[in-house]
């Protein structure tokens, strides 16, 4: 088959073709659930799946590149093809996506000499290597080779960042050099000169917007006088940041905007069809004067919710799409009031389609061990004259513990030279003094009298994914001093948390059960529970303040009592029939030792 861009339409084997696409990021969905999410996209009436490629997820270090398990992009694309659908791939190299560092590997900028998103030899050489790793996955899966890929996007909303046709041209040439032959696109917001600044004459320009479709398409037509009109990011919701409300958009309003877009003859990629989750430490952040880390949930108020169940927006969008294209019959389980589960082929879609009664499971975390007691299993210490960055320590994310010995019989004021990135718990001789938060522009804190060990447990809460602060290092930037005197002779270590080492889990498992109702952090706590049937659940940590949670060794991500979300998604494939284990790392304190596995999520209050 052949796919091309004609004078007025996309052409599939020479015939006009409308792209009806939905975004599913394979790296935000458990791999055992990929097929389920893809099939549900087809049931909504879509014919294409779009995904970014997260470079930094595949390349945790310069010498490694993984395409296994949840990063098996080839398998994901094969599942798309198995549903008879097409694929749009957006390798970046920059993707934004509210993903840590916008998808760019932290190690790329560790020595400070490599440019960011520009015509710089070190950056372009690394991008070339990245694309060469992707070539065996993408090239044979192009439509003209019998695969599902019909479009590839070069860069991502570059017009909002810069205007460098030389850089874009070199990127385009790199994509072609690895054997990609399908049409190439760019995407930008139809505002100002972004569409022109972020593209080339050889890239088909598409737009990103979520409302005022007719007006946006008119501006897009000015920038792209010929060929099909496409909104390749139709924003049907929005992401959440910690401490803000849960963002939603009315289903009827989004459906109306989608109708306007399709009525104008446009093609679309719905961003997102299914948002998924920022598992582990993968969330990004924004910093436009105030640092705002992205929440763990990436539900996005999408047609398919975080647990893969159809929402009112699913049905509203499906009703719009069926006016313009045929849609498959909808199983009873996917209709309003249904369970949202797809049943095995041949199984009756009647009683099984009904939701199962909600059964919440309370779990007491009866064993606990302090962070200090687990440090031998979590750390590899190194010595430094000044506090090193996370990047210098080879830490992509998570936590680094900094230590130095001080002689301050009268106390003093601890000051971080430039910036805390991103949050530091300050401890003097084992007693917590306070917290320094980048979000509040904190740099100084008063210390009590201390002759002994000063510790700072620093958390990277998410690398900035948008704007000029992409690629910045993490840690205690600019060193630290007390009353103006620099502190020297530091030891530092990242904490090994994703995954947690077996030695640490053994220490925790061997801890004696206790009867207390509270936890004093930083502390790890664990408990077990039994399930008669495994399925998607949501972990509620009422009474806990801030930390990280794991189920059966799988890192669910961060929780924070400031919200908006109060539950963490637990994918069904992570759970098992019979005995299961929960581990929680609480940074501060918990008013309860009981957590709860719920059937329903709580993503927090909405605006108004």
N, C-alpha and C positions, 0 to 999 in steps of 0.2 A: 504494500500500500504506500501511497505518497500523501504527504501533507504539505500544503504550501499556502502562501499569502497572496491572494488575488487582488484585483483592482478594487473590489468592493467587499469580498468575503474571504474567510478561511476556506480552503479547498481541500476536501478529502477525496482522493482519487479523481480530482477534477470537478467535483460537485460541491456546491455551497454547503458549508457546515458551520453550525453555531456551537461554540464551546460553552457547556454548562458544567462548570467545575466547582469543586469544594476543597478547601484546604484541610489536610490532615498531616500533622508533623509526626513522622514515624518515631522520632526521638522523644516525643511527649506521650506516647501510648505504649503500653506493654505489648511486646511483639506477639503474644498469644491472642491479642485482641485486634490485631490489624485487619484480619479478614472480616471480622464482625463490623468494624467501623466502615470499611470500604463497601460492603454489601448494603449497609444502611444508607450510604450516600447514593448508591444506585436506586434504592427504593424511593428516595426523595425526588428522583427524576434527573439526577446528574449523570453526565457521560464521561467525566474527567476528574481525576484527583491531582491536586497540586501539593507539592511539598518543598520546603527549603531543605538544604543540606547543611548541617551544623559542623563546620570544619573542626572546631575545637573539641567536639564530642568524639570525633573519629581519631583525632591526633592529640592525645594528652601530653605527648612529648615530641621533640623533633624527630626522634628515631622510631616512632611507632605510628601505625595507622590501622585501626580496627574496623572490620566490616562484619563483625560477629554479633550474634544474639540480637539485642535491641538496636544495633547499628547496621544490621544486614539490609542495606538499602536495596540490593538486588532482589532479595526475597520480597520486600515490600512492593517493589514495582511488578514483580511476577504475580503477586496477589491482585494487583490492580488489573493486570492483563487477564487474569483468570476470570474476572467479573465482566470481561468484554469492554472495559473502560480504557480511556487514554490517560496519559500522565503529562503533567507540566513539572519540570524540575528547575529549581532555583538554587544553584550552587554558590551564589554570592560572588566573591568570597565573603563579603559582608552581607548579613541577613537581617540585622536588627532583631525582629521577632520577639522582643522582650526577653531574649536569651542572653546569658552571661557573655559580655564582651562583644555582643552582636555576632557571635559565631566565630570570631577571630581568636586563634590560640594565644594565650597569655605569653607563652615563651617566645613568640615572634618579636615582642617588644621589650624583652627582659634587659637587653643591654643598652636600650635607649637610642640605637642608631638606625633602626628600621622605620621607614615611614608608614603612615596609616592611610590606606585608601588613596594612594597617589602614585605617580610615575617615579618610583624609587627602586633601584636595582634589587635591594635586599627583599623588599616586599614582593616584587614581581617574581623573583626567583622562587620564593616560598609558594606563591600562588601556582606557579607552573608545576611544582612538585605535587601540590595538592590535587590539581586537575589530572595529573598523570595517574595518581592513585584511583581517581574516580573513573578514568577512561574504561577499564575493563567492565565496570558496572553499567555505565551509561551508553557507551557506543553500540554494543550489540542489542540494546533494548530500545533503540530508536525505531520509529514506525517503519522506515524504509528497510530495516533489518528484521522486520516481523515482530517488533516489540511495541510497547504502549506509548513511548515518549513522542510527543508531537511538537512541543515547544521547550526551549531552554532560555531562561532569563539571565542576562549579564548584569552584574552588580545589583544594587537594590536601592531605589529612591535616592540615587546619587545627586540629583538636582537639589535636594534639601541639604546637601553636605558641601558640594563644590561644583566646579565647572572646568573639567579637564578632558578635552576630547582626545588628547594623546594617550592619557591613562586608559580611557575607555576603549580606544582603538587597540591598544596592546592587549587588554583583557579579551576583547573579541577575538583577536588573532590567536590567543592562547587556547580559547575554547575550540576554535576551528582546528588548531594544530593537533589536538588529541583525537580527532576523528568525528566530531559532532557535525552533522549535516542538516539537522532540522532547522526551521526558522528560529532566529534569535529575537528576543524582545527586551524592552526596558520598561520600568514602571516609575511613575512619579505622580505627585499630587497635581491636579490641574489648577495650580495657583502660581501667579507671577510668571517667572521664566523657568520654573522647575522642570517642566516637560522637555524644554529645549536643552537646558544645562545638563540634564541627566542622561542624554541619549546621543545617538549618532544617526546619520542618514541611513545606515545599513542595519539599524535596529528598529523593529516595529514598536512604536510608542504605545503604551497602555497607561491607564489611569488608576489611581487609588483614591477611593472616596466611599462614603456610606450614606449620602443623602443628596438631595437636589440633583438627581441623576441627569435630567435633561440639560440643565445648565452646565454640568461638569462634562458631559459628552460633547457639547458645543465647543467648549474650550479645547478638549482633546482633538476634535476635528481640525481646529486651527493648526495645532502642532503636527498632526498626522493627517494630511489632506487626502490620502488615498488608503485603500485597504479597509479591513473590518475595524470597527470600534470595539474596544474591550476594556472593561474595568477588571483588572487582574487582582485587585484587592477591594472587594465590596465589603466594607466593614459593617458587619451585622451586630456588633457588640463592642466591647472594649475590655482591656485588661485592668486588673486591680493592683493597687500598691498598698503596702502595709500602712495602716492608720487612716485609710480613706474608706469611702463607702464602696459597696459592691455595685459595679456598673452594669446597667441593663438598658436595653432599647425596646420600645414596644413592638411586639411582633407585627401588628397591623401596619405600623409606620414603616418598618423595614420591608415588609412585603410590598407595600405600595411603591417604595423607591425601586425595589427589584422589578416590579411590573413596568414602571416607567423605563427602566434600562432595557428590558427585553422588548418592549413595544417599539423602542427606537431602533431595533435591529441589532442591539449590542450583544456581545458575548460577555461571559462573567466568570470570575472565580470568587466564590463566597469565602470570605476570610472572617471567621473560621467556620467550616462545617462542623468540626469537632475539635475543641481546643486542647483537651487533655490536661497534663499536669507538669509542673516544673519539679520533677523528682530530684532527690539529692540536693546538690548545691548549684543547680543550673539556672536559677532565675537571674534575670538581668536587673538593671536599675536605670533610673533617669537622674540627671543632675543639670537642671537649668537654673542654677543658683541655690537650690535646696536639693539635697540628695534624697531620692525616693526609691527604695528597693521594691521590686516587683514581688507580689505574693506567690505562694506555692501553687495555688490553683490557677489554671489557665482556662477556666470554664468558658470565658469570653461571652457568656450569654448566647452561645451558639445554638443552632438547630438541634444538635446532639449534645447533651450535657456531659459533664465530666465523667460520669459513669456510663456513657454511651446510650442514654435513654432519650427518645424523642421528646422535644419540648413543643409548646404551642407554635414556636417559630418554625419548627420542622413542618408542621401541617400547613401553616400559612404559606411558606415558601413552596411547598409541593402543589398547593392549589394554584399558585401563580404559574409555576413551571408547566403544569399540564395544559395551560392555555396556548403554549408555544411548542410543546414537544410531547411525545408519548411518554407516559410514566408507567412503571410496572405496577401490578396489583399490590396492595398493601396488606401484609399478613395481619391477622387479628391482634397478634402480640404487639404490633407497631401502631395500632390505631389508638386514639385517645382512650385512656383507661386501661390499656394493655400493659403487660409487664415490661415491654421494651426489649425483651429477649428474643433473639432469632432461634427458632427451634430447628433441630436436625432435619435434614431432608427426609420426607416420608412420615414424619411424626405429626399427629393430629394437632391442628392449630385451633384448638377450642378451649377446653378447660385449662390446658397448660399455658395459654396465653394470658390468663389472668394474673395480676400481681400476687405474689405470695404474701401472707400476713407478715407484717413487720415484726422482727424479733431482734431486739437490741441485746448485746452481750456485754455485761460489765466485767471488767478485768482488774483485779487488784495487783498492783506492782509490789509484791511482798519482799523482794530482795533488792538491796541497793548498795552501791559502793561509790565513794567519793571519786571525783576526777583524780585527785592526788594519788589514790590507791591504784588507779589504772594507768597512771602515767608510764610506768616501765614498759607496758605493752603497747602504748600509743605513740611513743616519742622516739626520735633519734636526734639527740642534742648536738649542736655545733656551737662554737665560740666565735665571737665577733667583737670588734672594737666599738661598733655602733649597731643599733638594732637593724637587721637586714630586712628587706622587703620580702613579702610572700614569694615574689617572683624569683628573687635571688636564692631562695630556699627550695625552689621547685614546687611550690604549692600553688595549684591552680585556683583553689577556693577553700572554703571551710574555716579552720581556726589555726592560729599560731600562738604558742605560749612563749612569752619573752620573760627572761629573768635577769636580775642584776642584784648585787649585794650593795647595801647602802649603810651609811653611818649618819643617822639624822636624829640625834637625841632630842632636838627641839622641833622636829617635823620640817615642813617646807612646802613649797608649791611645785608640783610636778607639771611640766609644760612640754607638750609635743611641738616640735619646731614648726612644721608646716600644716599638717593635717592628719587626723586619725581616719584611717580607711579600713573598717568603717565604724567599728564599735569595740570599745575596750573596757573590760572589767578589771579594775585596779585593786590589787590585793597587797597588803603590807603584813608580812609575817603570818600569812594564812588568814587574815581578817579582811573582808571586803571593805574597801574605802568608798568606792563609788563607780560610776560608769561615765565614760567619755563617748559621746555620740557625734559622728560626722553630721548627721541630719540636723543637729542643733548647733553645729559649728563649734563644738566643745574642743578645747585644746589644753585646758589647765584644770587641776584639781588639787585641793589642799590635802597634804599627807599628815597623819598624826606622827608623834615621835616613833621612830622605828630604827632599830639597829639589827639588821638582818636582811631578809630577802624581800625584794620588791618584784611583783609579778604583774604582767599585763596580758590577759587573755584576749586576743584580738580576733574579731570575726569579720571575714569578708562577707558582707551581706548581699553581694551580687555586683558583678562588674558592669559599669555603665555600657549600655547597648546602643546609645543614640547620641550624636553630636560630637563636639570636639574633645570630650574626655574619654573617648574610646581608647583602650590600650594603656591606660594609666596604671602604675603599680599599686599594690596594696600593702598595708602595714602601718607602722609608725613613721610617716613620711617627714623627713627633716630631723630625725633623731629625737632625743628627749633630754631634758635637763631638770634640775631642781634648784630653784632660786638663781637661775641663770648659769649654773655650773653644769656642763655636759655630763651625762651619765655614760660611763664607758664599761668595757669588759662585760658584754652580754652573752648569755647563752639563749638559744632559741630552738624551737622545734615545731613543725607542723603536727597537728593531731591526725592520726590515721583513723578516719571515720567512715569512709565510703570506698570499700566495705570496712567494717570493723574487724580487726584482727581476731583470730580464734583465741589467742592468749587472753585478750581483754574480755571476750565473752565467757571464757572459762572462769576467770576471777569473779565476774559478776554472777555466774551461775552457782559458784561455790559459796557465795555470801549467805549467811544465815538469815532465814526469814525473820522479819520483825513485825511488831504489832502497831507501831506508830502510825498516825494518820497524816503526817506532814513530811515534806522532804526539804532539806536545806542544801542548796547548790553551791558550786557546780557539782552535780551528782548524776550518776547513771542509775536507773531503776529498771527492773524487769519483772514480768509476770507471764503466766501461761494461761491458755484457754482452749477449750475444745469446740469444734464445729461439726455438726452432722452433715452440713453441705457447704461447700466453698462457693462464694460468689462475691460480687463487688460490695464493699462496705465502706464506711467512713469512720475514721477514728476521731472521737471527741476527747479533748483533754481539758475538761472543765476544772478550774482551780490551778492549772499550770500557767506559768508566765511566759517563758520563751525558751526555745530549744529545738531539738531535732528528734525524730521518731523513726524507728525501724520495725518492720514486721517480718519475721522469718528471714532476717538478714537483709531485706530489701529496704533501702533508705527512702522513706516516703517524702522527706523534705523537712522544711522548717515550719514550726508553729510559733505564734506570737499572740498574746492575749489582746493586743491592741486591735486585732482584726484587720480587715472585715471578716475573713473566714474563721470559723471556730472548729472546723473539721478538716481532716486530711484524707484524701482519697486513698483507698486500699484496693488495688486491682484484684479481681477475683483470682487470677492465676498465681498471685503471691500467696494466697491462703491455701490451706489443705484440709481435707477431712481428717478429723482427729485433733491431735495436739498442735498448737501454734504458740509462738513466742513473740512478745512485744518488748522492745527496749526503748527507753526514753532518756535523752540527755537533757536535763533541766539546768539551765544556767543560773537561775536565781533561787526560787523556792516554789513549792507547790503546796496548796492548802488541802490537797487530797492525794491519796495514793491510788485512786480508782479512776481508770479511763473506761471509755465505752465504745464498742464497735456498733455503729448505728447503720440502719438501712437507708437513711436519707441524709444528704449533705446539709450543712448550714454555711452558706457563703457570706452571710452577714447582711446588715441592713443596706437598703438601697437609698439613693438620694431622695430626700423629701419624705 
